[in-house]
Amino acid sequence: MQFNEFREFFATFQEANTEDKIELYCSTVNLTEEQYMQLLRTFPPSDIRKLEKALY
């Protein structure tokens, strides 16, 4: 994903509730590995299991 597009996406991701973050994380395509990592760094640690379940 291009830098400016990712900045907008990232702002949306940060404002989203946990369920919406999971949906965004799982359904967004064309992110780089670094962009996925950036999203994970802002994901609530207490809800990481929910994300793991959604990915599998």
C-alpha distance matrix in Angstrom:
0.0 3.8 6.5 8.5 6.5 6.0 9.6 10.8 9.6 11.1 14.2 14.6 14.4 16.9 19.3 19.2 22.2 22.0 22.1 19.3 17.2 18.1 17.2 13.7 13.2 14.7 13.4 9.6 8.1 5.4 5.1 6.9 10.5 10.7 8.3 10.6 13.5 12.9 13.1 16.1 17.8 18.1 19.2 23.0 24.8 27.5 25.3 23.5 25.8 24.7 21.1 22.6 24.7 21.9 20.0 23.2
3.8 0.0 3.8 5.8 5.3 6.0 8.7 10.3 10.4 11.8 14.3 15.4 15.8 17.9 20.1 20.8 24.0 24.3 24.7 21.6 19.6 21.0 20.1 16.5 16.3 18.2 16.8 13.0 11.8 9.0 8.6 9.5 13.0 12.2 10.2 13.2 15.5 14.3 15.0 18.3 19.3 19.5 21.2 24.9 26.9 29.7 27.8 26.2 28.8 27.7 24.2 25.9 28.1 25.4 23.6 26.9
6.5 3.8 0.0 3.8 5.5 5.1 6.2 8.9 9.8 10.2 12.4 14.3 14.8 16.1 18.5 19.8 23.1 23.6 24.6 21.6 19.3 21.2 20.8 17.1 16.8 19.3 18.5 14.7 14.2 11.8 10.2 10.5 13.4 11.5 9.5 13.1 14.6 12.6 13.9 17.3 17.6 17.6 19.9 23.5 25.5 28.5 27.0 25.6 28.6 27.7 24.3 26.1 28.7 26.2 24.6 28.1
8.5 5.8 3.8 0.0 3.8 5.4 5.1 6.5 8.7 9.8 10.9 12.8 14.2 15.5 17.2 18.8 22.4 23.5 24.3 21.0 19.2 21.6 20.9 17.1 17.7 20.3 19.0 15.4 15.5 13.7 12.5 13.7 16.6 14.8 12.2 15.4 17.1 14.6 15.3 18.9 19.1 18.5 20.7 24.2 26.6 29.4 27.7 26.8 29.8 28.6 25.4 27.7 29.9 27.2 26.1 29.7
6.5 5.3 5.5 3.8 0.0 3.8 5.5 5.4 6.2 8.6 10.1 10.9 12.3 14.4 15.9 16.8 20.3 21.3 21.7 18.2 16.7 18.8 17.7 14.0 14.9 17.2 15.6 12.0 12.3 11.0 10.4 12.4 15.5 14.5 11.4 13.9 16.3 14.2 14.0 17.7 18.6 17.8 19.4 22.9 25.5 28.0 25.9 25.0 27.8 26.2 23.0 25.3 27.3 24.3 23.3 26.9
6.0 6.0 5.1 5.4 3.8 0.0 3.8 5.4 4.8 5.8 8.4 9.7 10.0 11.9 14.1 14.9 18.2 18.8 19.6 16.5 14.3 16.4 16.0 12.2 12.3 15.1 14.2 10.7 11.3 10.1 8.3 10.0 12.6 11.2 7.9 10.5 12.6 10.4 10.4 14.1 14.9 14.3 16.0 19.6 22.0 24.7 22.8 21.7 24.6 23.3 20.1 22.3 24.6 21.9 20.8 24.4
9.6 8.7 6.2 5.1 5.5 3.8 0.0 3.8 5.4 5.1 6.3 8.7 9.7 10.6 12.6 14.4 17.8 18.9 20.2 17.2 15.1 17.8 17.7 14.0 14.5 17.7 17.0 13.8 14.9 13.9 11.8 13.1 15.2 13.0 9.9 12.7 14.0 10.9 11.1 14.9 14.8 13.7 16.0 19.3 21.9 24.6 23.2 22.5 25.7 24.5 21.6 24.1 26.4 23.9 23.2 26.9
10.8 10.3 8.9 6.5 5.4 5.4 3.8 0.0 3.8 5.4 5.2 6.4 8.7 10.1 11.1 12.6 16.3 17.9 18.8 15.4 14.1 17.0 16.3 12.7 14.2 17.2 16.0 13.1 14.8 14.5 13.1 15.2 17.5 15.9 12.4 14.4 16.3 13.4 12.6 16.3 16.7 14.9 16.7 19.7 22.8 25.0 23.2 23.0 26.0 24.2 21.5 24.4 26.3 23.5 23.2 26.9
9.6 10.4 9.8 8.7 6.2 4.8 5.4 3.8 0.0 3.8 5.5 5.1 6.1 8.7 10.1 10.6 14.1 15.1 15.7 12.3 10.8 13.4 12.7 9.0 10.4 13.4 12.4 9.6 11.7 12.1 10.5 13.1 15.1 14.1 10.3 11.6 13.9 11.5 9.9 13.6 14.7 13.0 14.1 17.4 20.3 22.4 20.3 19.9 22.6 20.8 18.0 20.8 22.6 19.7 19.4 23.2
11.1 11.8 10.2 9.8 8.6 5.8 5.1 5.4 3.8 0.0 3.8 5.4 4.9 6.1 8.7 9.8 13.1 13.9 15.4 12.5 10.1 13.0 13.4 9.9 10.4 13.9 13.9 11.4 13.5 13.7 11.1 12.9 14.2 12.4 8.9 10.2 11.6 8.6 7.3 11.0 11.4 9.6 11.4 14.6 17.5 19.9 18.2 17.8 21.0 19.6 16.9 19.7 21.9 19.5 19.2 23.0
14.2 14.3 12.4 10.9 10.1 8.4 6.3 5.2 5.5 3.8 0.0 3.8 5.4 5.2 6.4 8.8 12.3 14.1 15.8 12.8 11.2 14.7 14.9 11.9 13.1 16.6 16.4 14.2 16.7 17.1 14.8 16.7 17.9 16.0 12.6 13.9 14.9 11.7 10.3 13.6 13.5 10.9 12.8 15.3 18.6 20.7 19.3 19.5 22.8 21.2 18.9 22.1 24.1 21.7 21.9 25.7
14.6 15.4 14.3 12.8 10.9 9.7 8.7 6.4 5.1 5.4 3.8 0.0 3.8 5.5 5.3 6.2 10.0 12.0 13.0 9.7 8.9 12.4 12.0 9.2 11.4 14.5 14.0 12.4 15.4 16.6 14.8 17.4 18.7 17.4 13.8 14.3 16.0 13.3 10.9 14.1 14.8 11.9 12.7 15.1 18.6 20.1 18.2 18.7 21.5 19.4 17.3 20.7 22.2 19.5 20.1 23.8
14.4 15.8 14.8 14.2 12.3 10.0 9.7 8.7 6.1 4.9 5.4 3.8 0.0 3.8 5.5 5.2 8.3 9.3 10.7 7.9 5.8 9.3 9.8 7.1 8.4 11.9 12.2 11.0 14.1 15.5 13.3 15.6 16.3 15.2 11.7 11.4 12.9 10.6 7.7 10.5 11.6 8.8 9.1 11.8 15.1 16.8 14.7 15.0 17.9 16.0 13.8 17.1 18.8 16.4 16.9 20.6
16.9 17.9 16.1 15.5 14.4 11.9 10.6 10.1 8.7 6.1 5.2 5.5 3.8 0.0 3.8 5.6 8.2 9.6 12.0 10.0 7.9 11.5 12.8 10.6 11.4 15.0 15.8 14.6 17.6 18.6 15.9 17.7 17.9 16.2 13.1 13.1 13.5 10.7 8.3 10.6 10.5 7.1 8.3 10.3 13.8 15.6 14.4 15.1 18.3 16.9 15.1 18.5 20.4 18.5 19.2 22.8
19.3 20.1 18.5 17.2 15.9 14.1 12.6 11.1 10.1 8.7 6.4 5.3 5.5 3.8 0.0 3.8 6.7 9.5 11.6 9.3 8.7 12.5 13.2 11.6 13.3 16.5 16.9 16.1 19.4 20.9 18.6 20.8 21.3 19.8 16.6 16.4 17.2 14.5 11.9 14.0 14.1 10.5 11.0 12.2 15.9 17.0 15.6 17.0 19.9 17.9 16.7 20.4 21.7 19.7 20.9 24.5
19.2 20.8 19.8 18.8 16.8 14.9 14.4 12.6 10.6 9.8 8.8 6.2 5.2 5.6 3.8 0.0 3.8 6.5 7.9 5.6 5.7 9.3 9.9 9.0 11.0 13.8 14.3 14.2 17.8 19.9 18.0 20.4 20.8 20.0 16.7 15.8 17.0 15.0 11.7 13.4 14.4 11.0 10.2 11.3 15.0 15.5 13.5 15.0 17.4 15.0 14.0 17.7 18.6 16.4 18.0 21.5
22.2 24.0 23.1 22.4 20.3 18.2 17.8 16.3 14.1 13.1 12.3 10.0 8.3 8.2 6.7 3.8 0.0 3.8 5.7 5.4 6.1 8.7 10.0 10.5 12.0 14.3 15.4 16.2 19.8 22.2 20.2 22.6 22.5 21.8 18.8 17.3 18.2 16.7 13.2 13.9 15.0 11.7 9.9 9.8 13.4 13.1 10.9 13.2 15.2 12.6 12.5 16.3 16.8 15.1 17.3 20.4
22.0 24.3 23.6 23.5 21.3 18.8 18.9 17.9 15.1 13.9 14.1 12.0 9.3 9.6 9.5 6.5 3.8 0.0 3.8 5.5 5.0 6.2 8.7 9.8 10.4 12.2 14.2 15.4 18.9 21.3 19.3 21.4 20.7 20.5 17.9 15.7 16.4 15.6 12.0 11.9 13.4 10.7 7.9 7.6 10.6 10.2 7.5 9.6 11.5 8.9 8.9 12.6 13.2 11.9 14.2 17.1
22.1 24.7 24.6 24.3 21.7 19.6 20.2 18.8 15.7 15.4 15.8 13.0 10.7 12.0 11.6 7.9 5.7 3.8 0.0 3.8 5.4 5.2 6.4 8.7 9.9 10.7 12.3 14.2 17.8 20.8 19.3 21.8 21.5 21.8 19.1 16.6 18.1 17.6 13.9 13.9 16.2 13.8 10.8 11.0 13.6 12.8 9.5 11.2 12.1 8.6 8.8 12.4 12.0 10.0 12.8 15.5
19.3 21.6 21.6 21.0 18.2 16.5 17.2 15.4 12.3 12.5 12.8 9.7 7.9 10.0 9.3 5.6 5.4 5.5 3.8 0.0 3.8 5.3 5.0 6.1 8.4 9.8 10.4 11.7 15.5 18.4 17.1 19.9 20.2 20.4 17.2 15.3 17.2 16.3 12.6 13.7 15.9 13.3 11.1 12.3 15.3 15.4 12.2 13.4 14.8 11.6 10.7 14.3 14.4 11.7 13.8 16.9
17.2 19.6 19.3 19.2 16.7 14.3 15.1 14.1 10.8 10.1 11.2 8.9 5.8 7.9 8.7 5.7 6.1 5.0 5.4 3.8 0.0 3.8 5.4 5.1 5.9 8.5 9.9 10.5 14.1 16.5 14.6 17.0 16.9 16.9 13.9 11.9 13.5 12.7 8.9 9.9 12.2 9.8 7.7 9.7 12.6 13.4 10.4 10.9 13.0 10.5 8.7 12.4 13.4 11.0 12.3 15.8
18.1 21.0 21.2 21.6 18.8 16.4 17.8 17.0 13.4 13.0 14.7 12.4 9.3 11.5 12.5 9.3 8.7 6.2 5.2 5.3 3.8 0.0 3.8 5.5 5.1 6.1 8.4 10.1 13.4 16.3 14.7 17.0 16.6 17.3 14.7 11.9 13.8 13.9 10.2 10.3 13.3 11.8 8.9 10.6 12.6 13.1 9.6 9.4 10.7 7.9 5.8 9.2 9.9 7.3 8.8 12.2
17.2 20.1 20.8 20.9 17.7 16.0 17.7 16.3 12.7 13.4 14.9 12.0 9.8 12.8 13.2 9.9 10.0 8.7 6.4 5.0 5.4 3.8 0.0 3.8 5.5 5.3 5.9 8.3 11.8 15.0 14.3 17.2 17.5 18.6 15.6 13.3 15.8 15.9 12.3 13.1 16.2 14.6 12.3 14.2 16.4 16.8 13.2 13.1 14.0 10.9 8.9 11.9 11.8 8.4 9.9 13.0
13.7 16.5 17.1 17.1 14.0 12.2 14.0 12.7 9.0 9.9 11.9 9.2 7.1 10.6 11.6 9.0 10.5 9.8 8.7 6.1 5.1 5.5 3.8 0.0 3.8 5.6 5.4 5.8 9.5 12.3 11.3 14.4 15.2 15.8 12.5 10.8 13.7 13.2 9.8 11.6 14.5 13.0 11.5 14.2 16.6 17.8 14.6 14.2 15.8 13.3 10.7 13.6 14.4 11.1 11.5 15.1
13.2 16.3 16.8 17.7 14.9 12.3 14.5 14.2 10.4 10.4 13.1 11.4 8.4 11.4 13.3 11.0 12.0 10.4 9.9 8.4 5.9 5.1 5.5 3.8 0.0 3.8 5.8 5.9 8.8 11.3 9.6 12.1 12.1 13.1 10.3 7.8 10.5 10.9 7.6 8.8 12.1 11.5 9.8 12.9 14.6 16.2 13.1 11.8 13.6 11.7 8.4 10.8 12.4 9.5 9.0 12.8
14.7 18.2 19.3 20.3 17.2 15.1 17.7 17.2 13.4 13.9 16.6 14.5 11.9 15.0 16.5 13.8 14.3 12.2 10.7 9.8 8.5 6.1 5.3 5.6 3.8 0.0 3.8 6.0 8.3 11.5 10.8 13.4 13.4 15.3 12.9 10.1 13.0 14.1 11.1 11.6 15.3 14.9 12.8 15.4 16.7 17.8 14.4 12.9 13.6 11.5 8.4 10.0 10.7 7.4 6.6 10.0
13.4 16.8 18.5 19.0 15.6 14.2 17.0 16.0 12.4 13.9 16.4 14.0 12.2 15.8 16.9 14.3 15.4 14.2 12.3 10.4 9.9 8.4 5.9 5.4 5.8 3.8 0.0 3.8 6.4 10.1 10.5 13.7 14.7 16.6 13.8 11.8 15.2 15.9 13.0 14.4 17.8 17.1 15.5 18.2 20.0 21.1 17.6 16.4 17.3 14.8 12.0 13.7 14.0 10.4 9.8 12.9
9.6 13.0 14.7 15.4 12.0 10.7 13.8 13.1 9.6 11.4 14.2 12.4 11.0 14.6 16.1 14.2 16.2 15.4 14.2 11.7 10.5 10.1 8.3 5.8 5.9 6.0 3.8 0.0 3.8 7.0 7.2 10.8 12.5 14.0 10.9 9.8 13.5 13.7 11.4 13.5 16.6 16.1 15.3 18.5 20.4 22.1 19.0 17.6 19.1 17.1 13.8 15.6 16.7 13.3 12.2 15.5
8.1 11.8 14.2 15.5 12.3 11.3 14.9 14.8 11.7 13.5 16.7 15.4 14.1 17.6 19.4 17.8 19.8 18.9 17.8 15.5 14.1 13.4 11.8 9.5 8.8 8.3 6.4 3.8 0.0 3.8 5.6 9.0 11.2 13.3 10.9 10.2 14.0 14.8 13.2 15.3 18.3 18.4 17.9 21.3 22.8 24.8 21.8 20.0 21.3 19.7 16.2 17.3 18.6 15.5 13.5 16.4
5.4 9.0 11.8 13.7 11.0 10.1 13.9 14.5 12.1 13.7 17.1 16.6 15.5 18.6 20.9 19.9 22.2 21.3 20.8 18.4 16.5 16.3 15.0 12.3 11.3 11.5 10.1 7.0 3.8 0.0 3.8 6.5 9.5 11.5 9.5 10.0 13.5 14.2 13.6 15.9 18.4 19.0 19.2 22.8 24.2 26.6 24.0 21.8 23.5 22.3 18.7 19.6 21.3 18.5 16.2 19.1
5.1 8.6 10.2 12.5 10.4 8.3 11.8 13.1 10.5 11.1 14.8 14.8 13.3 15.9 18.6 18.0 20.2 19.3 19.3 17.1 14.6 14.7 14.3 11.3 9.6 10.8 10.5 7.2 5.6 3.8 0.0 3.8 6.6 8.0 5.8 6.4 9.8 10.4 10.2 12.5 14.8 15.6 16.0 19.8 21.1 23.8 21.4 19.2 21.4 20.5 16.8 17.8 20.1 17.6 15.3 18.5
6.9 9.5 10.5 13.7 12.4 10.0 13.1 15.2 13.1 12.9 16.7 17.4 15.6 17.7 20.8 20.4 22.6 21.4 21.8 19.9 17.0 17.0 17.2 14.4 12.1 13.4 13.7 10.8 9.0 6.5 3.8 0.0 3.8 5.3 5.1 6.3 8.6 9.8 10.8 12.5 14.4 16.0 16.9 20.6 21.4 24.4 22.5 19.9 22.1 21.9 18.2 18.7 21.4 19.4 16.7 19.7
10.5 13.0 13.4 16.6 15.5 12.6 15.2 17.5 15.1 14.2 17.9 18.7 16.3 17.9 21.3 20.8 22.5 20.7 21.5 20.2 16.9 16.6 17.5 15.2 12.1 13.4 14.7 12.5 11.2 9.5 6.6 3.8 0.0 3.8 5.4 5.2 6.2 8.7 10.0 10.6 12.5 14.8 15.4 18.9 19.1 22.2 20.6 17.7 19.9 20.2 16.5 16.6 19.6 18.3 15.4 18.1
10.7 12.2 11.5 14.8 14.5 11.2 13.0 15.9 14.1 12.4 16.0 17.4 15.2 16.2 19.8 20.0 21.8 20.5 21.8 20.4 16.9 17.3 18.6 15.8 13.1 15.3 16.6 14.0 13.3 11.5 8.0 5.3 3.8 0.0 3.8 5.4 5.0 6.1 8.7 9.8 10.5 12.9 14.4 17.9 18.3 21.8 20.6 18.0 20.7 21.2 17.6 18.2 21.5 20.2 17.7 20.7
8.3 10.2 9.5 12.2 11.4 7.9 9.9 12.4 10.3 8.9 12.6 13.8 11.7 13.1 16.6 16.7 18.8 17.9 19.1 17.2 13.9 14.7 15.6 12.5 10.3 12.9 13.8 10.9 10.9 9.5 5.8 5.1 5.4 3.8 0.0 3.8 5.3 5.0 6.4 8.7 10.0 11.3 12.7 16.5 17.6 20.8 19.2 17.0 19.9 19.7 16.1 17.4 20.4 18.5 16.5 19.9
10.6 13.2 13.1 15.4 13.9 10.5 12.7 14.4 11.6 10.2 13.9 14.3 11.4 13.1 16.4 15.8 17.3 15.7 16.6 15.3 11.9 11.9 13.3 10.8 7.8 10.1 11.8 9.8 10.2 10.0 6.4 6.3 5.2 5.4 3.8 0.0 3.8 5.4 5.2 6.3 8.8 10.3 10.6 14.3 15.1 18.1 16.3 13.8 16.4 16.3 12.6 13.6 16.6 15.0 12.9 16.3
13.5 15.5 14.6 17.1 16.3 12.6 14.0 16.3 13.9 11.6 14.9 16.0 12.9 13.5 17.2 17.0 18.2 16.4 18.1 17.2 13.5 13.8 15.8 13.7 10.5 13.0 15.2 13.5 14.0 13.5 9.8 8.6 6.2 5.0 5.3 3.8 0.0 3.8 5.4 5.0 6.3 9.0 9.8 13.2 13.4 16.8 15.8 13.1 16.1 16.7 13.4 14.1 17.6 16.7 14.7 17.8
12.9 14.3 12.6 14.6 14.2 10.4 10.9 13.4 11.5 8.6 11.7 13.3 10.6 10.7 14.5 15.0 16.7 15.6 17.6 16.3 12.7 13.9 15.9 13.2 10.9 14.1 15.9 13.7 14.8 14.2 10.4 9.8 8.7 6.1 5.0 5.4 3.8 0.0 3.8 5.4 5.2 6.9 9.0 12.5 13.6 17.0 16.1 14.2 17.6 17.9 14.7 16.3 19.5 18.3 16.9 20.3
13.1 15.0 13.9 15.3 14.0 10.4 11.1 12.6 9.9 7.3 10.3 10.9 7.7 8.3 11.9 11.7 13.2 12.0 13.9 12.6 8.9 10.2 12.3 9.8 7.6 11.1 13.0 11.4 13.2 13.6 10.2 10.8 10.0 8.7 6.4 5.2 5.4 3.8 0.0 3.8 5.4 5.5 6.4 10.2 11.8 14.8 13.4 11.8 15.1 14.8 11.7 13.8 16.7 15.2 14.3 17.9
16.1 18.3 17.3 18.9 17.7 14.1 14.9 16.3 13.6 11.0 13.6 14.1 10.5 10.6 14.0 13.4 13.9 11.9 13.9 13.7 9.9 10.3 13.1 11.6 8.8 11.6 14.4 13.5 15.3 15.9 12.5 12.5 10.6 9.8 8.7 6.3 5.0 5.4 3.8 0.0 3.8 5.4 5.0 8.3 8.9 12.1 11.0 8.8 12.2 12.6 9.7 11.3 14.6 13.9 12.9 16.2
17.8 19.3 17.6 19.1 18.6 14.9 14.8 16.7 14.7 11.4 13.5 14.8 11.6 10.5 14.1 14.4 15.0 13.4 16.2 15.9 12.2 13.3 16.2 14.5 12.1 15.3 17.8 16.6 18.3 18.4 14.8 14.4 12.5 10.5 10.0 8.8 6.3 5.2 5.4 3.8 0.0 3.8 5.6 8.3 8.7 12.4 12.3 10.7 14.4 15.2 12.9 14.4 17.8 17.4 16.6 19.8
18.1 19.5 17.6 18.5 17.8 14.3 13.7 14.9 13.0 9.6 10.9 11.9 8.8 7.1 10.5 11.0 11.7 10.7 13.8 13.3 9.8 11.8 14.6 13.0 11.5 14.9 17.1 16.1 18.4 19.0 15.6 16.0 14.8 12.9 11.3 10.3 9.0 6.9 5.5 5.4 3.8 0.0 3.8 6.4 8.5 11.5 11.2 10.8 14.6 14.6 12.6 15.0 17.9 17.1 17.1 20.5
19.2 21.2 19.9 20.7 19.4 16.0 16.0 16.7 14.1 11.4 12.8 12.7 9.1 8.3 11.0 10.2 9.9 7.9 10.8 11.1 7.7 8.9 12.3 11.5 9.8 12.8 15.5 15.3 17.9 19.2 16.0 16.9 15.4 14.4 12.7 10.6 9.8 9.0 6.4 5.0 5.6 3.8 0.0 3.8 6.1 8.7 7.6 7.3 11.0 10.8 9.1 11.7 14.4 13.8 14.2 17.4
23.0 24.9 23.5 24.2 22.9 19.6 19.3 19.7 17.4 14.6 15.3 15.1 11.8 10.3 12.2 11.3 9.8 7.6 11.0 12.3 9.7 10.6 14.2 14.2 12.9 15.4 18.2 18.5 21.3 22.8 19.8 20.6 18.9 17.9 16.5 14.3 13.2 12.5 10.2 8.3 8.3 6.4 3.8 0.0 3.8 5.4 5.5 6.7 10.1 10.2 9.9 12.4 14.7 14.8 15.8 18.6
24.8 26.9 25.5 26.6 25.5 22.0 21.9 22.8 20.3 17.5 18.6 18.6 15.1 13.8 15.9 15.0 13.4 10.6 13.6 15.3 12.6 12.6 16.4 16.6 14.6 16.7 20.0 20.4 22.8 24.2 21.1 21.4 19.1 18.3 17.6 15.1 13.4 13.6 11.8 8.9 8.7 8.5 6.1 3.8 0.0 3.8 5.4 5.3 8.5 10.1 10.0 11.4 14.0 15.0 15.7 17.9
27.5 29.7 28.5 29.4 28.0 24.7 24.6 25.0 22.4 19.9 20.7 20.1 16.8 15.6 17.0 15.5 13.1 10.2 12.8 15.4 13.4 13.1 16.8 17.8 16.2 17.8 21.1 22.1 24.8 26.6 23.8 24.4 22.2 21.8 20.8 18.1 16.8 17.0 14.8 12.1 12.4 11.5 8.7 5.4 3.8 0.0 3.8 5.8 7.7 8.9 10.3 11.8 13.4 14.8 16.3 18.1
25.3 27.8 27.0 27.7 25.9 22.8 23.2 23.2 20.3 18.2 19.3 18.2 14.7 14.4 15.6 13.5 10.9 7.5 9.5 12.2 10.4 9.6 13.2 14.6 13.1 14.4 17.6 19.0 21.8 24.0 21.4 22.5 20.6 20.6 19.2 16.3 15.8 16.1 13.4 11.0 12.3 11.2 7.6 5.5 5.4 3.8 0.0 3.8 5.5 5.4 6.8 9.0 10.3 11.2 13.0 15.0
23.5 26.2 25.6 26.8 25.0 21.7 22.5 23.0 19.9 17.8 19.5 18.7 15.0 15.1 17.0 15.0 13.2 9.6 11.2 13.4 10.9 9.4 13.1 14.2 11.8 12.9 16.4 17.6 20.0 21.8 19.2 19.9 17.7 18.0 17.0 13.8 13.1 14.2 11.8 8.8 10.7 10.8 7.3 6.7 5.3 5.8 3.8 0.0 3.8 5.4 5.1 6.2 8.7 9.9 10.7 12.7
25.8 28.8 28.6 29.8 27.8 24.6 25.7 26.0 22.6 21.0 22.8 21.5 17.9 18.3 19.9 17.4 15.2 11.5 12.1 14.8 13.0 10.7 14.0 15.8 13.6 13.6 17.3 19.1 21.3 23.5 21.4 22.1 19.9 20.7 19.9 16.4 16.1 17.6 15.1 12.2 14.4 14.6 11.0 10.1 8.5 7.7 5.5 3.8 0.0 3.8 5.3 4.9 6.2 8.6 9.8 10.8
24.7 27.7 27.7 28.6 26.2 23.3 24.5 24.2 20.8 19.6 21.2 19.4 16.0 16.9 17.9 15.0 12.6 8.9 8.6 11.6 10.5 7.9 10.9 13.3 11.7 11.5 14.8 17.1 19.7 22.3 20.5 21.9 20.2 21.2 19.7 16.3 16.7 17.9 14.8 12.6 15.2 14.6 10.8 10.2 10.1 8.9 5.4 5.4 3.8 0.0 3.8 5.4 5.2 6.3 8.8 10.2
21.1 24.2 24.3 25.4 23.0 20.1 21.6 21.5 18.0 16.9 18.9 17.3 13.8 15.1 16.7 14.0 12.5 8.9 8.8 10.7 8.7 5.8 8.9 10.7 8.4 8.4 12.0 13.8 16.2 18.7 16.8 18.2 16.5 17.6 16.1 12.6 13.4 14.7 11.7 9.7 12.9 12.6 9.1 9.9 10.0 10.3 6.8 5.1 5.3 3.8 0.0 3.8 5.4 5.1 6.3 8.9
22.6 25.9 26.1 27.7 25.3 22.3 24.1 24.4 20.8 19.7 22.1 20.7 17.1 18.5 20.4 17.7 16.3 12.6 12.4 14.3 12.4 9.2 11.9 13.6 10.8 10.0 13.7 15.6 17.3 19.6 17.8 18.7 16.6 18.2 17.4 13.6 14.1 16.3 13.8 11.3 14.4 15.0 11.7 12.4 11.4 11.8 9.0 6.2 4.9 5.4 3.8 0.0 3.8 5.4 5.2 6.5
24.7 28.1 28.7 29.9 27.3 24.6 26.4 26.3 22.6 21.9 24.1 22.2 18.8 20.4 21.7 18.6 16.8 13.2 12.0 14.4 13.4 9.9 11.8 14.4 12.4 10.7 14.0 16.7 18.6 21.3 20.1 21.4 19.6 21.5 20.4 16.6 17.6 19.5 16.7 14.6 17.8 17.9 14.4 14.7 14.0 13.4 10.3 8.7 6.2 5.2 5.4 3.8 0.0 3.8 5.4 5.3
21.9 25.4 26.2 27.2 24.3 21.9 23.9 23.5 19.7 19.5 21.7 19.5 16.4 18.5 19.7 16.4 15.1 11.9 10.0 11.7 11.0 7.3 8.4 11.1 9.5 7.4 10.4 13.3 15.5 18.5 17.6 19.4 18.3 20.2 18.5 15.0 16.7 18.3 15.2 13.9 17.4 17.1 13.8 14.8 15.0 14.8 11.2 9.9 8.6 6.3 5.1 5.4 3.8 0.0 3.8 5.5
20.0 23.6 24.6 26.1 23.3 20.8 23.2 23.2 19.4 19.2 21.9 20.1 16.9 19.2 20.9 18.0 17.3 14.2 12.8 13.8 12.3 8.8 9.9 11.5 9.0 6.6 9.8 12.2 13.5 16.2 15.3 16.7 15.4 17.7 16.5 12.9 14.7 16.9 14.3 12.9 16.6 17.1 14.2 15.8 15.7 16.3 13.0 10.7 9.8 8.8 6.3 5.2 5.4 3.8 0.0 3.8
23.2 26.9 28.1 29.7 26.9 24.4 26.9 26.9 23.2 23.0 25.7 23.8 20.6 22.8 24.5 21.5 20.4 17.1 15.5 16.9 15.8 12.2 13.0 15.1 12.8 10.0 12.9 15.5 16.4 19.1 18.5 19.7 18.1 20.7 19.9 16.3 17.8 20.3 17.9 16.2 19.8 20.5 17.4 18.6 17.9 18.1 15.0 12.7 10.8 10.2 8.9 6.5 5.3 5.5 3.8 0.0
